[in-house]
């Protein structure tokens, strides 16, 4: 027993050291121009710190399309500790990731009693490149925090299932509630508990399925309430509008292909991107999946599920691991639309544990059949983890600042209109107007009706003394958005500057119709009346 505890302590220390080796670099990273601003330095409640008023705000406000009170509180606590410097927030994310790895180790050890296999599962969570987005992105604190509490709930459930005790059940429920208050990605966790009742806990069929389900009804009730809240908030944030754009069939197709892509990224973590445009939202730059691709994905899912279930007696971990993976992904697959991305690697943070467990137990049995000793298995495992850790370290480097991040996305997803737009704004602020113009134009090639991109392009051209080019963009905007006053006004000003007074008058009079109370428009028309055409 003492030797086992010593081994567990040493493995735990190794997990923390591995996380530090990969993610220690993030202490020098910046906030990125992809939600970090609105979440932390641009959030008035976070800037104010932890007060009764901001606590009330955290629990009563949906902000940035999410209701995540514990996440906001975590940012507020950090504001009190180290201000708004990004390094501290990155370090906290790394610490949370280390905590998640430790809890995964403890939970799987409690579930299975297999020390080294549990450590391998936790090491994969700690070092897999697919999870970099969850750790290196400050704005994804919500998912990371929910995962930590979710794994705490899993560990408590393992104790309850093995030894009973109402207090263990209460701890499981409390941790689940905390996860739900961080982000609702853990709503499927009670279903995972049911899978674990089959393997490795083997509580079924000794206990009836009805009894096991009834045991978890309070947990399902918590998740149902959180799901209702999440759907209500997403509806307010534009989810209903997206639902009108993306048909049900397209959502199902995207979900099927996305599961296969998540599986591929888990098995082959190369070519990962911080942003994958939605294939069925034309304005994002995504490319719609072909019928053959969707059919192949559906066939693959059916085949994998059938194989896993067929092996339920000899290798029960295959079915449990696969259903854990696919089932936990369901809320994030866009069946209820909530964003312009088709998928995101951060969604696999908890689901991937099912695949890790299935893979580790399968390889462990294969090694035993081949007669490989513990030392040989340890050497092979360490080599694989070292390779993953190297890839993970390199992947994390893409998050060091906004420019590196946007360059990475566009290297993988060159048509991502939103990223072109954000990158152009970043370049413009830094004085790189020529490159900014290139990225604004790239965004407009994908999405010609991109109002913000064309407006910023026109403003940039105007400010760099390219009036003819700017005028063309303002006129395009005026034609695309005939009831939107600003492009009419700017076109009128530029036409007046170029001496084309009659055309200028037409645009300014139209602006006055759209914005009759504007003093600026009235003054421009008066100045135009006193002006003479340029010879």
Beta strands, then each sheet from edge to edge (+ up, - down):
strand 1: 276-277
strand 2: 341-343
sheet 1: 1+ 2-
end
